[in-house]
Amino acid sequence: MILIVDDDPAVRLSLKLLLSRNGFETVLAASPKEAMETVRTETPELVMLDMNFSRATTGEEGITLLRQIKIFQPDTPVILMTAWGSIPLAVEGIHAGAFDFITKPWDNSALLQRINVALELNSPKTNVPLPAGRFDRSFIIGRSPALMNVLDTVERIAATDAPVLIMGENGTGKELIAEAIHRNSRRKGKSMVKVNLGGIASSLFESEMFGHKKGAFTGAVADREGRFAMADGGTIFLDEIGELDLNCQVKLLRVLQEHTYEMLGDSRQRHTDVRVVCATNANLPAMVGKKTFREDLFYRINLITVTLPPLRDRTEDIPLLVDHIMREHCAQTGRPIPEITPEAMAFLCSLPYPGNIRELKNFIERTLLVSPGDHLDEREFRSQYDGAIPMPDSPTRSSLEMQERESVEQAIAHSGGNLTRAAALLGITRQSLYRRMEKYGIKGN
């Protein structure tokens, strides 16, 4: 049963008809008093809650009622209904325990999608793992507890349409997790469109994401389909979302909220049906605090958050990753797979890898290219590693941080102050290198 709480009879009737046509039982409440009478005696599966019940538009009535509902029904998801201009109030509602928010007027298909996500994620069956063999993780290497915790979460939420935010350092495999979500979803038969937001100039954002009509601007010599159109019915993966400037964040928020957009040069609204998966190596909560990332967008994209562990926290997976990387490289080059000595593997497992799996892959492939023998010992790996970034091999966390700082300093020195080259040596992006330099107080040349 879904409880609809709104003082406008037209809104109540509209929602009742929409939900009834889609097989939902509804109960209507025109005031906070009627709503509380219901939640005291019944347990709704979901509450649709307006934020104002008088001429006041502060939203305080809705926030107060939300808190009261949560006292009696703490596990029932609540979706707030608000006007676009009062989205900051809806974000306050998220802090107070709301599951999600929609804006009036809403798009029916988008609203039904939100309702289904809320019900699916709140259903006990969502927490039951899929039968053995049903979840496809064949392309993700590792069995460490840290990785298995992530995959357990992915397995539970993949079948829903919930937006997912994947957080983690560069090189930890965020794109692979996004692919796992798509491959195990109901949308797996449709496209997964990958967008690196860090590589799109602000001036081209609308054209890239929403498309443009011929003649919309100088150089638009033909119609162009945008990324949201390409992903329709499937999944759109927005990588490096922390790199998006505030102006583009507003444009992205609108399409995620309303599920509609306009091509440049065309006033006709188009509908998009996509699942949104975002990824970042940035600290988005800190950026929200600094006002460099919109709080409302943050809550829109992180209904589910998956945080990937760095490689240093899953060292037991390193032998499996090394074996996989070697097999792939040797299959491509036609070379027999060499044997790695136990001492060499112990050395590989002792390194901090600030660039994570990407750095490990570069390191292994570089060593294979310069060491043609049938056996690889510690000396050969150490010579390649020392040749790029000298590093002691203590495995303790404090030593790892010291090693990471030293590796950054020595990569910068080795590259003659060229930060692009230094980042490449470390197997990380320039943005990640800047963050590590800031973290350790390292000055560029």
C-alpha positions in Angstrom: 0.0 0.0 0.0 1.2 3.5 -0.9 0.2 6.4 1.2 -0.3 9.7 -0.7 -0.2 12.8 1.4 -1.1 16.1 -0.3 -3.6 18.9 0.4 -4.4 19.3 -3.2 -7.3 17.0 -4.3 -6.2 17.1 -7.9 -2.7 15.9 -7.0 -4.1 13.1 -4.8 -6.5 12.0 -7.6 -3.9 12.1 -10.3 -1.5 10.0 -8.2 -4.2 7.6 -7.2 -5.2 7.0 -10.9 -1.6 6.6 -12.0 -0.7 4.1 -9.3 -3.9 2.2 -9.5 -3.4 1.7 -13.3 0.0 0.2 -12.5 -1.3 -2.2 -9.9 -0.6 -0.3 -6.7 -3.1 0.0 -3.8 -3.3 3.5 -2.4 -4.5 5.4 0.7 -5.1 9.2 0.5 -4.4 11.8 3.2 -5.2 15.4 2.8 -3.4 16.7 6.0 -0.6 15.7 8.4 -3.3 14.6 10.9 -4.8 12.1 8.4 -1.3 10.9 7.5 -0.4 10.2 11.1 -3.6 8.4 11.7 -2.7 6.0 8.9 0.9 5.4 9.9 0.0 4.8 13.5 -2.3 1.9 12.5 -0.9 0.6 9.2 2.5 0.1 7.6 2.7 1.6 4.1 5.2 0.2 1.7 5.9 3.8 0.6 4.8 7.3 1.4 4.4 10.1 -1.2 4.7 13.3 0.8 4.0 16.9 -0.2 6.1 19.5 1.6 3.5 22.2 2.2 0.0 22.0 3.7 -0.9 25.7 4.1 -0.2 28.9 2.3 3.3 28.8 3.6 6.0 27.6 1.2 8.8 27.1 3.6 8.6 23.3 3.5 8.8 23.1 7.3 5.5 21.3 7.5 6.7 18.5 5.2 10.0 18.1 7.1 8.2 18.0 10.4 5.7 15.4 9.1 8.6 13.4 7.6 10.3 13.2 11.0 7.0 12.1 12.7 6.4 9.4 10.1 9.9 8.1 10.6 9.3 7.7 14.4 6.4 5.3 13.7 7.6 3.7 10.5 11.4 4.1 10.4 11.8 1.5 7.6 9.2 2.9 5.2 10.7 4.9 2.3 9.4 8.4 1.8 9.5 10.2 -1.5 9.1 14.0 -1.1 7.1 16.0 -3.7 8.3 19.6 -4.2 8.5 22.4 -6.7 11.8 22.8 -8.6 12.5 26.0 -6.7 12.4 24.3 -3.4 14.9 21.5 -4.1 17.1 22.8 -1.3 14.2 21.9 1.0 14.0 18.4 -0.5 17.8 18.0 0.2 17.1 19.0 3.8 14.5 16.2 3.7 17.1 13.7 2.5 19.1 14.6 5.6 16.0 14.0 7.7 15.6 10.5 6.3 13.7 10.8 3.0 14.5 8.2 0.4 14.2 10.5 -2.7 12.4 13.6 -4.0 10.5 14.5 -7.2 9.6 17.8 -8.6 6.1 19.0 -9.7 4.9 18.6 -12.3 6.4 15.2 -12.7 7.0 12.8 -15.6 4.8 9.7 -15.0 7.3 7.2 -16.3 10.1 8.7 -14.3 7.9 8.8 -11.2 7.0 5.1 -11.6 10.6 4.3 -12.0 11.5 6.1 -8.7 8.6 4.3 -6.9 9.7 0.9 -8.2 13.3 1.5 -7.1 12.2 2.6 -3.6 10.0 -0.5 -3.3 12.6 -2.9 -4.7 15.4 -1.6 -2.5 13.2 -1.8 0.6 12.0 -5.3 -0.2 13.5 -8.1 1.9 14.0 -10.1 -1.3 16.5 -7.5 -2.5 18.9 -8.6 0.2 18.8 -12.3 -0.9 21.8 -13.1 -3.1 21.2 -14.4 -6.6 21.5 -18.2 -7.1 25.0 -19.4 -7.8 26.0 -18.7 -11.4 23.4 -16.0 -12.0 25.7 -13.0 -11.2 28.3 -12.4 -13.9 31.6 -11.3 -12.3 33.8 -13.2 -14.7 35.7 -10.1 -15.7 36.5 -8.9 -12.2 39.6 -10.5 -10.7 40.0 -11.1 -7.0 38.6 -12.9 -3.9 39.6 -10.6 -1.0 37.0 -9.8 1.6 37.2 -6.1 0.7 36.3 -6.8 -3.0 33.7 -9.4 -2.1 31.9 -6.9 0.1 31.7 -4.6 -2.9 30.4 -7.3 -5.2 27.8 -8.4 -2.7 26.4 -4.9 -2.8 26.5 -4.8 -6.6 24.7 -8.1 -6.8 21.9 -6.9 -4.6 21.3 -3.6 -6.4 22.1 -4.5 -10.0 18.6 -5.6 -10.9 17.1 -2.3 -9.7 17.2 1.0 -11.6 18.7 2.8 -8.6 21.3 5.4 -9.5 24.8 4.3 -8.2 27.8 6.4 -7.3 31.1 4.5 -7.5 33.9 6.1 -5.5 37.5 5.1 -5.2 41.0 6.1 -6.2 42.2 6.1 -9.8 43.0 2.6 -11.1 40.8 0.7 -8.7 38.4 -0.6 -11.4 35.4 1.7 -11.1 34.6 1.2 -14.8 34.6 -2.6 -14.3 32.1 -2.2 -11.5 29.9 -0.1 -13.6 30.0 -2.8 -16.3 29.1 -5.4 -13.7 26.1 -3.4 -12.7 24.9 -3.1 -16.3 25.6 -6.7 -17.3 23.6 -8.0 -14.3 20.7 -5.5 -14.8 17.4 -5.8 -16.6 19.0 -3.3 -19.1 21.8 -5.6 -20.2 20.3 -6.1 -23.7 20.6 -2.3 -24.3 23.6 0.0 -24.7 25.9 1.1 -22.0 27.3 4.5 -22.9 30.4 5.7 -21.2 31.2 9.4 -20.8 34.3 10.8 -19.4 33.0 14.2 -18.0 36.5 15.3 -17.3 37.3 15.3 -21.0 34.3 17.4 -22.1 34.7 21.2 -22.3 32.0 23.1 -20.6 31.1 24.8 -23.9 30.5 21.4 -25.5 28.6 19.8 -22.6 25.1 20.3 -24.0 26.0 19.2 -27.5 27.8 16.1 -26.3 25.2 15.0 -23.8 21.9 16.1 -25.4 22.9 16.4 -29.1 22.4 19.2 -31.6 20.5 20.0 -34.8 22.2 21.0 -38.0 22.9 24.8 -37.9 22.5 25.0 -34.1 26.0 26.7 -33.9 28.9 27.4 -36.2 30.3 24.1 -37.3 27.1 22.1 -36.7 26.9 20.8 -40.3 24.7 17.8 -39.5 22.4 16.6 -36.7 24.2 14.8 -33.9 22.7 12.4 -31.4 23.7 13.0 -27.8 24.9 10.5 -25.2 21.5 10.4 -23.4 19.8 9.4 -26.7 22.5 6.8 -27.3 21.9 5.3 -23.9 18.1 5.3 -24.0 16.7 2.1 -22.5 20.2 1.2 -21.2 22.8 2.6 -18.8 24.8 5.8 -19.0 28.1 5.8 -17.1 29.3 9.2 -16.1 33.0 8.9 -15.2 34.9 11.7 -13.4 31.7 13.5 -12.3 33.7 15.4 -9.8 35.3 17.3 -12.7 32.0 18.8 -13.8 31.7 22.6 -13.3 28.7 24.1 -11.5 27.0 25.4 -14.7 27.1 21.9 -16.2 26.0 20.4 -12.9 22.7 22.3 -13.1 22.1 21.0 -16.7 22.8 17.5 -15.6 20.6 17.7 -12.5 17.6 18.8 -14.6 17.8 15.8 -17.0 18.3 13.4 -14.1 15.4 14.9 -12.2 12.9 15.3 -15.1 14.1 12.6 -17.5 13.7 15.1 -20.3 16.1 17.2 -22.3 16.3 19.4 -25.4 18.7 19.1 -28.3 20.6 22.3 -29.1 18.7 24.1 -31.8 15.5 22.3 -31.1 12.8 23.3 -28.6 11.1 19.9 -28.6 11.4 18.0 -25.3 12.7 14.5 -25.6 12.3 11.8 -22.9 15.1 9.6 -21.8 14.9 6.3 -20.0 18.4 5.5 -18.6 20.0 4.1 -15.5 22.6 6.5 -14.2 25.9 5.2 -12.8 28.5 7.8 -11.8 32.1 7.4 -10.7 34.7 9.7 -9.2 38.0 9.7 -7.3 37.1 13.0 -5.8 35.8 13.6 -2.2 32.3 14.7 -3.2 31.0 15.3 0.3 34.0 17.7 0.9 33.3 19.4 -2.4 29.7 19.8 -1.4 31.0 21.5 1.8 33.1 23.8 -0.2 30.2 24.6 -2.6 32.1 23.3 -5.6 29.6 20.4 -6.1 25.9 20.9 -5.8 24.3 19.1 -2.8 21.1 18.4 -4.7 23.0 16.7 -7.5 25.0 14.7 -5.0 21.9 13.3 -3.4 20.4 12.6 -6.8 23.3 10.4 -8.0 24.3 8.6 -4.8 21.1 6.7 -3.8 23.5 3.8 -3.7 27.2 4.4 -3.0 29.9 1.8 -3.7 33.4 2.5 -2.5 36.2 0.5 -4.1 39.1 -0.4 -1.9 42.6 0.6 -3.0 44.9 -2.3 -4.0 47.0 -1.8 -0.9 43.9 -2.9 1.1 43.4 -6.1 -1.0 47.0 -7.4 -1.3 45.8 -11.0 -1.3 44.4 -10.3 -4.8 47.7 -9.2 -6.2 48.9 -12.8 -7.2 45.5 -13.3 -9.0 45.8 -10.0 -10.8 49.5 -10.6 -11.8 48.5 -14.0 -13.2 45.6 -12.5 -15.2 47.7 -9.6 -16.5 50.6 -11.9 -17.6 48.2 -14.3 -19.4 46.5 -11.4 -21.3 49.8 -9.9 -22.2 51.4 -13.1 -23.3 48.3 -14.1 -25.3 48.5 -10.8 -27.2 52.3 -11.1 -27.8 52.5 -14.8 -28.5 55.0 -15.3 -25.7 55.0 -18.4 -23.3 53.9 -17.4 -19.8 57.0 -17.1 -17.7 57.2 -18.4 -14.1 57.4 -15.9 -11.3 59.5 -16.9 -8.3 58.0 -16.8 -4.8 60.5 -14.0 -3.9 59.4 -12.0 -6.8 55.7 -12.4 -5.9 56.4 -11.4 -2.3 58.1 -8.2 -3.7 55.1 -7.4 -5.9 52.8 -7.9 -2.9 54.8 -5.5 -0.8 54.5 -2.4 -2.9 52.0 0.4 -2.2 50.7 1.0 -5.8 49.4 4.6 -5.5 48.1 4.0 -9.0 46.4 0.8 -8.0 45.6 -1.9 -10.6 46.5 0.4 -13.5 50.0 0.9 -12.0 50.4 -2.8 -11.3 49.4 -3.6 -14.9 51.8 -1.1 -16.4 54.6 -2.4 -14.1 54.0 -6.1 -15.0 53.8 -5.4 -18.7 57.0 -3.2 -18.7 58.9 -6.0 -16.9 57.6 -8.6 -19.4 58.7 -6.4 -22.3 62.3 -6.1 -21.1 62.7 -9.6 -19.5 62.4 -12.3 -22.2 63.3 -15.3 -20.0 61.2 -18.2 -18.8 61.6 -17.2 -15.2 61.1 -13.8 -13.6 62.8 -13.3 -10.2 62.7 -10.4 -7.7 65.8 -8.8 -9.2 64.2 -8.3 -12.6 61.1 -6.7 -11.1 63.1 -4.6 -8.7 65.3 -3.3 -11.4 62.3 -2.1 -13.4 60.5 -0.7 -10.4 63.7 1.0 -9.1 64.4 2.3 -12.6 61.2 4.3 -12.5 60.3 5.0 -8.9 62.7 3.7 -6.1 60.7 2.4 -3.2 61.4 0.5 0.1 59.3 -2.5 0.6 57.9 -2.2 4.1 54.2 -3.3 4.2 53.0 -1.2 7.2 50.4 1.5 6.6 52.6 4.3 8.0 55.5 3.1 5.8 53.1 2.9 2.8 52.2 6.5 3.2 55.8 7.4 3.4 56.5 5.4 0.3 53.6 7.0 -1.5 55.0 10.4 -0.7 58.5 9.3 -1.8 57.2 7.8 -5.0 55.4 11.0 -5.9 58.5 13.1 -5.1 60.8 10.8 -7.0 58.4 10.5 -10.0 58.4 14.3 -10.3 62.2 14.4 -10.0 62.6 11.5 -12.5 60.4 13.3 -15.0 62.3 16.6 -14.6 59.2 18.3 -13.2 56.9 17.3 -16.0 53.7 16.5 -14.1 52.1 14.7 -17.1 55.0 12.3 -17.3 55.2 11.9 -13.5 51.5 11.0 -13.5 52.1 8.4 -16.2 55.0 6.9 -14.3 52.7 6.5 -11.3 49.9 5.1 -13.4 47.5 7.9 -12.2 45.9 11.0 -13.8 47.2 14.5 -13.4 44.2 15.3 -11.2 45.2 12.5 -8.8 48.8 13.6 -8.9 47.7 17.1 -7.9 45.6 15.7 -5.0 48.6 13.7 -3.7 50.9 16.7 -4.0 48.4 18.7 -2.0 48.0 15.9 0.5 51.7 15.7 1.2 52.6 19.4 0.7 54.7 18.7 -2.4 55.5 21.7 -4.5 55.9 21.4 -8.3 58.9 22.8 -10.0 
